Amino acid sequence: MRAAAAAGVEFWLESPMVGLITEGDKVTGVRVSTDKGEQSVRAKLGVVLGTGGYDWNKDFVHRFEGEFDDHSSLSPPGIDGDHLVLGSAIGAAITTLPAQRGVMMLGFPTGYFDEVGQPTSLMYLPTGQHEIVVNRFGERFADESFYPSVQTAIHALDGKTHGHRNWPAWLIFDEDYLTSTLRAFHPAPIEQLRVSADTIDGLAELAGIDPTGLKKTVERYNEMAAAGRDEDFELGEKMWVQATRSLDPTTPSSPVKPAPIKRAPFYAARMTRLQVGSGSPGLKSIRTARSLG
Ligand SMILES: Cc1cc2nc3c(=O)[nH]c(=O)nc-3n(C[C@H](O)[C@H](O)[C@H](O)COP(=O)(O)OP(=O)(O)OC[C@H]3O[C@@H](n4cnc5c(N)ncnc54)[C@H](O)[C@@H]3O)c2cc1C
């Protein structure tokens, strides 16, 4: 921005591009909606579309990411896939990565809205400290500390039900999670979203999770925590987690590893899938970034 401003580039705020102007097979400009009405801007060399993802376009999210409930985004308003709409309107092709290779985080709705009325959410990366993420069968399904593993597992299709086995998902935690000093930073929305019970079975019933499955999972997790290693999903062992996460912000080398879920009351909070402005599809282009029809 600074370099462009220094070079004399003029920025138009609140002036969305609403169409591409073409001559033959060339894009020669854009139509822009401004407070002075619609204006055409001619481009001598070409038009670069840098409009981000499509997070706030529900139809695109369903079409490209799957029919998931509990979906929201951390990106600013206006990230709604205009490049896909306006590009395809002039015949550009759309190409996609498998949805499970997109970037998707987990988190919670805050209950607050931003200045244009969009719901805001809080991203949450679990550390396995008295907490796990489970599906409705009460099973863990990924290394909770590594979001790409979680994302891939959530998209896995269950042939039996033709649905997603690992969605919806719940964060399960205990009283130690809430009181531990390391957890002083736990996300505030959990306060409003959680249900609690004195037993794991009771908690599962309340949340709508299979009680036998959840009990088995928590017992297994506690055994692994006592032994000091998550044998099932290797929580905290990926290089990215080791490089970027620490249980204690004052000690960067404090590694992420499992800690048991055993002190009642127990809690469950249903999670939301969160996009971050970079989805799986885009306009198909060649090396010079020219779009293909
Ligand atoms: C909370 C958060 C954390 C993130 N953390 C990371 C991270 O740690 N590492 C990482 O690699 N990535 C991260 N990302 C993702 C990263 O920010 C995005 O992938 C990146 O910003 C996308 O860049 P972009 O230039 O394609 O689009 P954007 O930065 O989304 O910019 C698109 C711009 O186009 C404008 N626009 C949209 N439609 C129109 C229109 N019709 N006319 C005119 N303008 C329009 C929008 O207003 C916006 O300003 C994070 C994202 C979020 C939200």
PDBQT file of the ligand as one rigid body, heavy atoms in Angstrom, charges set to zero:
ROOT
HETATM    1  C1  LIG A 301      -7.883 -13.926  10.926  1.00  0.00    +0.000 C 
HETATM    2  C2  LIG A 301      -7.043 -14.409   9.755  1.00  0.00    +0.000 A 
HETATM    3  C3  LIG A 301      -5.803 -14.979   9.992  1.00  0.00    +0.000 A 
HETATM    4  C4  LIG A 301      -5.021 -15.412   8.919  1.00  0.00    +0.000 A 
HETATM    5  N1  LIG A 301      -3.790 -15.924   9.188  1.00  0.00    +0.000 NA
HETATM    6  C5  LIG A 301      -2.993 -16.297   8.170  1.00  0.00    +0.000 A 
HETATM    7  C6  LIG A 301      -1.674 -16.770   8.419  1.00  0.00    +0.000 A 
HETATM    8  O1  LIG A 301      -1.229 -16.830   9.556  1.00  0.00    +0.000 OA
HETATM    9  N2  LIG A 301      -0.926 -17.156   7.348  1.00  0.00    +0.000 N 
HETATM   10  C7  LIG A 301      -1.401 -17.076   6.064  1.00  0.00    +0.000 A 
HETATM   11  O2  LIG A 301      -0.665 -17.418   5.126  1.00  0.00    +0.000 OA
HETATM   12  N3  LIG A 301      -2.639 -16.629   5.817  1.00  0.00    +0.000 NA
HETATM   13  C8  LIG A 301      -3.448 -16.240   6.825  1.00  0.00    +0.000 A 
HETATM   14  N4  LIG A 301      -4.707 -15.798   6.558  1.00  0.00    +0.000 N 
HETATM   15  C9  LIG A 301      -5.184 -15.848   5.186  1.00  0.00    +0.000 C 
HETATM   16  C10 LIG A 301      -4.716 -14.647   4.389  1.00  0.00    +0.000 C 
HETATM   17  O3  LIG A 301      -4.982 -13.467   5.104  1.00  0.00    +0.000 OA
HETATM   18  C11 LIG A 301      -5.458 -14.623   3.034  1.00  0.00    +0.000 C 
HETATM   19  O4  LIG A 301      -5.190 -15.823   2.366  1.00  0.00    +0.000 OA
HETATM   20  C12 LIG A 301      -4.981 -13.446   2.182  1.00  0.00    +0.000 C 
HETATM   21  O5  LIG A 301      -5.221 -12.224   2.837  1.00  0.00    +0.000 OA
HETATM   22  C13 LIG A 301      -5.676 -13.427   0.842  1.00  0.00    +0.000 C 
HETATM   23  O6  LIG A 301      -5.104 -12.366   0.114  1.00  0.00    +0.000 OA
HETATM   24  P1  LIG A 301      -5.776 -11.755  -1.165  1.00  0.00    +0.000 P 
HETATM   25  O7  LIG A 301      -4.949 -10.583  -1.574  1.00  0.00    +0.000 OA
HETATM   26  O8  LIG A 301      -6.029 -12.852  -2.160  1.00  0.00    +0.000 OA
HETATM   27  O9  LIG A 301      -7.219 -11.275  -0.720  1.00  0.00    +0.000 OA
HETATM   28  P2  LIG A 301      -7.669 -10.310   0.479  1.00  0.00    +0.000 P 
HETATM   29  O10 LIG A 301      -6.541  -9.955   1.388  1.00  0.00    +0.000 OA
HETATM   30  O11 LIG A 301      -8.881 -10.959   1.054  1.00  0.00    +0.000 OA
HETATM   31  O12 LIG A 301      -8.054  -8.967  -0.289  1.00  0.00    +0.000 OA
HETATM   32  C14 LIG A 301      -9.150  -8.895  -1.168  1.00  0.00    +0.000 C 
HETATM   33  C15 LIG A 301      -9.559  -7.451  -1.280  1.00  0.00    +0.000 C 
HETATM   34  O13 LIG A 301     -10.458  -7.294  -2.387  1.00  0.00    +0.000 OA
HETATM   35  C16 LIG A 301     -11.517  -6.434  -2.006  1.00  0.00    +0.000 C 
HETATM   36  N5  LIG A 301     -12.679  -6.732  -2.854  1.00  0.00    +0.000 N 
HETATM   37  C17 LIG A 301     -13.499  -7.815  -2.841  1.00  0.00    +0.000 A 
HETATM   38  N6  LIG A 301     -14.440  -7.717  -3.818  1.00  0.00    +0.000 NA
HETATM   39  C18 LIG A 301     -14.191  -6.554  -4.451  1.00  0.00    +0.000 A 
HETATM   40  C19 LIG A 301     -14.820  -5.863  -5.567  1.00  0.00    +0.000 A 
HETATM   41  N7  LIG A 301     -15.888  -6.357  -6.228  1.00  0.00    +0.000 N 
HETATM   42  N8  LIG A 301     -14.308  -4.666  -5.947  1.00  0.00    +0.000 NA
HETATM   43  C20 LIG A 301     -13.226  -4.126  -5.324  1.00  0.00    +0.000 A 
HETATM   44  N9  LIG A 301     -12.598  -4.720  -4.274  1.00  0.00    +0.000 NA
HETATM   45  C21 LIG A 301     -13.086  -5.917  -3.864  1.00  0.00    +0.000 A 
HETATM   46  C22 LIG A 301     -11.741  -6.764  -0.529  1.00  0.00    +0.000 C 
HETATM   47  O14 LIG A 301     -12.406  -5.692   0.107  1.00  0.00    +0.000 OA
HETATM   48  C23 LIG A 301     -10.295  -6.927  -0.058  1.00  0.00    +0.000 C 
HETATM   49  O15 LIG A 301      -9.730  -5.712   0.319  1.00  0.00    +0.000 OA
HETATM   50  C24 LIG A 301      -5.511 -15.327   7.612  1.00  0.00    +0.000 A 
HETATM   51  C25 LIG A 301      -6.765 -14.758   7.379  1.00  0.00    +0.000 A 
HETATM   52  C26 LIG A 301      -7.540 -14.324   8.430  1.00  0.00    +0.000 A 
HETATM   53  C27 LIG A 301      -8.908 -13.719   8.141  1.00  0.00    +0.000 C 
ENDROOT
TORSDOF 0
